[in-house]
């Protein structure tokens, strides 16, 4: 219930705010997005909450941004809230590596899914 299967590893979403290198963020996000498309929103909601929390570390946010970038093809209109939360991350006061990852993620999402581009 509170874990996502990523290969042979079970990853508890309750510990996603840790900076452990053994967490497969992209795999966990892929599973959460797939579950959401099938009607189960619990894991998706936890990830969205993690992205929106002010106390989430930059290292963890970078991993989620990298995961979003790698899963950009799955980010259809139904999962717009996760993109919206990502856009609300205050990147202006972050270190250069964070800003670069943030920009890379947004470029990938917009390039893959034009629904996230507002026409002028």
PASEBA-1860 file (N, C-alpha, C; in nm, 3 decimals):
! residues 120
1> XXXXXXXX> 0.080/-0.120/0.000/0.000/0.000/0.000/0.085/0.128/0.000 ~ 0.182/0.142/0.089/0.263/0.263/0.096/0.396/0.246/0.027 ~ 0.409/0.147/-0.057/0.535/0.127/-0.125/0.510/0.103/-0.272 ~ 0.611/0.131/-0.350/0.604/0.107/-0.493/0.711/0.006/-0.528 ~ 0.678/-0.088/-0.612/0.775/-0.188/-0.654/0.858/-0.131/-0.768 ~ 0.987/-0.125/-0.751/1.077/-0.082/-0.857/1.175/-0.195/-0.879 ~ 1.147/-0.275/-0.981/1.229/-0.394/-1.003/1.210/-0.487/-0.886 ~ 1.320/-0.530/-0.827/1.310/-0.619/-0.713/1.313/-0.544/-0.582
9> XXXXXXXX> 1.330/-0.410/-0.587/1.337/-0.330/-0.465/1.203/-0.269/-0.433 ~ 1.164/-0.274/-0.308/1.043/-0.207/-0.263/1.085/-0.075/-0.201 ~ 1.026/0.033/-0.249/1.063/0.166/-0.200/0.944/0.226/-0.127 ~ 0.963/0.255/-0.001/0.856/0.316/0.077/0.852/0.465/0.047 ~ 0.736/0.513/0.006/0.722/0.655/-0.022/0.727/0.738/0.105 ~ 0.711/0.677/0.219/0.722/0.750/0.344/0.865/0.795/0.369 ~ 0.963/0.731/0.306/1.102/0.769/0.328/1.162/0.841/0.209 ~ 1.078/0.888/0.118/1.128/0.954/-0.001/1.194/1.088/0.029
17> XXXXXXXX> 1.174/1.142/0.146/1.238/1.269/0.178/1.381/1.250/0.228 ~ 1.430/1.128/0.226/1.568/1.104/0.263/1.655/1.121/0.139 ~ 1.783/1.135/0.159/1.875/1.154/0.047/1.946/1.024/0.010 ~ 1.886/0.912/0.041/1.946/0.782/0.012/1.965/0.764/-0.137 ~ 2.082/0.716/-0.176/2.111/0.696/-0.317/2.048/0.567/-0.372 ~ 1.993/0.483/-0.286/1.935/0.358/-0.335/1.789/0.371/-0.376 ~ 1.733/0.489/-0.366/1.595/0.511/-0.405/1.588/0.536/-0.555 ~ 1.503/0.463/-0.623/1.480/0.479/-0.766/1.365/0.577/-0.786
25> XXXXXXXX> 1.397/0.705/-0.790/1.295/0.809/-0.800/1.217/0.797/-0.931 ~ 1.287/0.778/-1.043/1.218/0.768/-1.172/1.127/0.646/-1.175 ~ 1.174/0.534/-1.124/1.091/0.414/-1.120/0.970/0.432/-1.030 ~ 0.991/0.496/-0.917/0.882/0.521/-0.823/0.780/0.617/-0.884 ~ 0.828/0.720/-0.952/0.738/0.815/-1.017/0.660/0.747/-1.129 ~ 0.727/0.666/-1.208/0.660/0.594/-1.317/0.547/0.509/-1.262 ~ 0.573/0.439/-1.155/0.470/0.355/-1.094/0.355/0.440/-1.040 ~ 0.387/0.551/-0.974/0.283/0.639/-0.920/0.197/0.697/-1.031
33> XXXXXXXX> 0.258/0.736/-1.142/0.182/0.790/-1.255/0.094/0.683/-1.318 ~ 0.147/0.562/-1.329/0.069/0.451/-1.384/-0.048/0.418/-1.291 ~ -0.021/0.411/-1.162/-0.128/0.384/-1.065/-0.236/0.491/-1.073 ~ -0.194/0.617/-1.086/-0.291/0.727/-1.094/-0.379/0.711/-1.216 ~ -0.322/0.673/-1.328/-0.402/0.654/-1.450/-0.501/0.540/-1.435 ~ -0.474/0.451/-1.338/-0.563/0.338/-1.312/-0.657/0.366/-1.194 ~ -0.654/0.489/-1.142/-0.747/0.528/-1.038/-0.693/0.532/-0.897 ~ -0.571/0.487/-0.874/-0.512/0.490/-0.740/-0.421/0.611/-0.729
41> XXXXXXXX> -0.457/0.704/-0.640/-0.385/0.832/-0.633/-0.295/0.848/-0.511 ~ -0.289/0.751/-0.424/-0.216/0.765/-0.299/-0.067/0.797/-0.319 ~ 0.002/0.720/-0.397/0.145/0.742/-0.418/0.171/0.871/-0.496 ~ 0.087/0.899/-0.596/0.098/1.024/-0.671/0.082/1.144/-0.578 ~ -0.015/1.138/-0.489/-0.039/1.247/-0.394/0.080/1.265/-0.300 ~ 0.141/1.156/-0.259/0.258/1.167/-0.171/0.375/1.234/-0.241 ~ 0.396/1.201/-0.367/0.506/1.263/-0.442/0.476/1.411/-0.464 ~ 0.353/1.443/-0.500/0.315/1.582/-0.519/0.334/1.662/-0.390
49> XXXXXXXX> 0.297/1.601/-0.279/0.316/1.667/-0.149/0.465/1.688/-0.120 ~ 0.546/1.586/-0.149/0.690/1.595/-0.128/0.749/1.711/-0.207 ~ 0.705/1.727/-0.331/0.753/1.836/-0.415/0.709/1.973/-0.364 ~ 0.597/1.979/-0.296/0.544/2.108/-0.252/0.589/2.149/-0.112 ~ 0.647/2.057/-0.037/0.690/2.089/0.099/0.810/2.183/0.098 ~ 0.806/2.283/0.182/0.916/2.381/0.192/1.041/2.320/0.255 ~ 1.025/2.213/0.334/1.139/2.155/0.404/1.202/2.038/0.329 ~ 1.158/2.011/0.207/1.222/1.906/0.127/1.360/1.955/0.085
57> XXXXXXXX> 1.460/1.874/0.107/1.597/1.917/0.077/1.617/1.937/-0.073 ~ 1.713/2.021/-0.106/1.745/2.045/-0.247/1.790/1.917/-0.316 ~ 1.865/1.834/-0.246/1.914/1.708/-0.304/1.796/1.618/-0.344 ~ 1.696/1.611/-0.260/1.578/1.530/-0.291/1.499/1.593/-0.404 ~ 1.483/1.725/-0.402/1.413/1.793/-0.511/1.482/1.770/-0.645 ~ 1.614/1.775/-0.644/1.690/1.749/-0.767/1.659/1.609/-0.819 ~ 1.652/1.512/-0.730/1.622/1.375/-0.774/1.481/1.365/-0.832 ~ 1.386/1.435/-0.771/1.250/1.435/-0.826/1.246/1.506/-0.960
65> XXXXXXXX> 1.320/1.617/-0.974/1.326/1.687/-1.102/1.385/1.598/-1.211 ~ 1.489/1.527/-1.177/1.549/1.433/-1.272/1.450/1.322/-1.309 ~ 1.373/1.277/-1.211/1.272/1.174/-1.237/1.162/1.228/-1.328 ~ 1.117/1.350/-1.301/1.015/1.411/-1.387/1.066/1.426/-1.529 ~ 1.191/1.465/-1.541/1.251/1.479/-1.674/1.249/1.346/-1.748 ~ 1.288/1.240/-1.680/1.294/1.109/-1.745/1.156/1.050/-1.772 ~ 1.055/1.098/-1.701/0.918/1.047/-1.717/0.829/1.146/-1.792 ~ 0.888/1.244/-1.857/0.810/1.352/-1.918/0.705/1.302/-2.018
73> XXXXXXXX> 0.732/1.194/-2.085/0.635/1.140/-2.181/0.506/1.095/-2.112 ~ 0.512/1.067/-1.983/0.395/1.020/-1.908/0.314/1.134/-1.847 ~ 0.362/1.257/-1.861/0.298/1.371/-1.794/0.187/1.431/-1.880 ~ 0.076/1.358/-1.888/-0.037/1.408/-1.965/-0.120/1.507/-1.881 ~ -0.228/1.555/-1.938/-0.312/1.657/-1.873/-0.367/1.609/-1.738 ~ -0.386/1.479/-1.723/-0.441/1.424/-1.599/-0.348/1.443/-1.480 ~ -0.220/1.459/-1.506/-0.124/1.475/-1.397/-0.068/1.617/-1.392 ~ -0.145/1.710/-1.442/-0.105/1.851/-1.442/-0.070/1.903/-1.302
81> XXXXXXXX> -0.137/1.857/-1.195/-0.100/1.907/-1.062/0.047/1.887/-1.026 ~ 0.108/1.777/-1.067/0.249/1.754/-1.032/0.339/1.852/-1.109 ~ 0.299/1.887/-1.230/0.375/1.986/-1.306/0.356/2.124/-1.243 ~ 0.234/2.154/-1.202/0.206/2.282/-1.137/0.284/2.301/-1.008 ~ 0.290/2.196/-0.928/0.367/2.201/-0.803/0.514/2.221/-0.833 ~ 0.562/2.155/-0.936/0.702/2.169/-0.975/0.732/2.312/-1.017 ~ 0.641/2.373/-1.091/0.661/2.511/-1.135/0.663/2.610/-1.018 ~ 0.601/2.573/-0.908/0.596/2.660/-0.790/0.720/2.650/-0.702
89> XXXXXXXX> 0.810/2.559/-0.732/0.933/2.548/-0.654/1.012/2.677/-0.669 ~ 1.053/2.735/-0.557/1.130/2.859/-0.560/1.275/2.827/-0.594 ~ 1.307/2.837/-0.720/1.442/2.805/-0.769/1.534/2.926/-0.765 ~ 1.480/3.045/-0.742/1.558/3.168/-0.753/1.669/3.182/-0.650 ~ 1.654/3.117/-0.538/1.755/3.128/-0.432/1.840/3.002/-0.419 ~ 1.832/2.915/-0.518/1.902/2.786/-0.512/2.040/2.795/-0.575 ~ 2.121/2.694/-0.550/2.255/2.683/-0.608/2.245/2.656/-0.758 ~ 2.355/2.680/-0.828/2.358/2.666/-0.974/2.319/2.527/-1.022
97> XXXXXXXX> 2.363/2.422/-0.951/2.329/2.286/-0.995/2.179/2.260/-0.986 ~ 2.115/2.316/-0.886/1.970/2.303/-0.872/1.900/2.374/-0.987 ~ 1.942/2.498/-1.012/1.880/2.578/-1.119/1.896/2.508/-1.254 ~ 2.014/2.454/-1.281/2.038/2.383/-1.407/1.946/2.261/-1.420 ~ 1.930/2.186/-1.311/1.842/2.069/-1.313/1.697/2.111/-1.332 ~ 1.656/2.218/-1.265/1.520/2.271/-1.276/1.492/2.311/-1.421 ~ 1.581/2.386/-1.481/1.564/2.430/-1.620/1.562/2.311/-1.715 ~ 1.654/2.217/-1.696/1.657/2.096/-1.780/1.524/2.021/-1.773
105> XXXXXXXX> 1.470/2.009/-1.654/1.343/1.940/-1.634/1.231/2.012/-1.709 ~ 1.223/2.144/-1.692/1.117/2.219/-1.758/1.129/2.215/-1.910 ~ 1.250/2.225/-1.961/1.271/2.217/-2.105/1.225/2.082/-2.158 ~ 1.260/1.976/-2.088/1.219/1.841/-2.131/1.068/1.824/-2.128 ~ 1.004/1.870/-2.022/0.859/1.857/-2.010/0.789/1.935/-2.120 ~ 0.831/2.058/-2.143/0.768/2.142/-2.245/0.797/2.087/-2.385 ~ 0.917/2.036/-2.407/0.952/1.980/-2.537/0.874/1.852/-2.566 ~ 0.849/1.775/-2.464/0.779/1.648/-2.480/0.628/1.666/-2.484
113> XXXXXXXX> 0.579/1.756/-2.401/0.434/1.777/-2.388/0.401/1.925/-2.408 ~ 0.362/1.960/-2.529/0.332/2.099/-2.559/0.209/2.152/-2.485 ~ 0.133/2.064/-2.422/0.017/2.110/-2.344/0.058/2.201/-2.229 ~ 0.186/2.197/-2.191/0.234/2.279/-2.081/0.293/2.412/-2.128 ~ 0.271/2.446/-2.255/0.314/2.575/-2.307/0.190/2.660/-2.327 ~ 0.188/2.779/-2.267/0.078/2.871/-2.289/0.107/2.955/-2.413 ~ 0.013/2.960/-2.506/0.039/3.044/-2.624/0.041/3.191/-2.586 ~ 0.120/3.267/-2.657/0.131/3.411/-2.631/0.013/3.485/-2.684
END
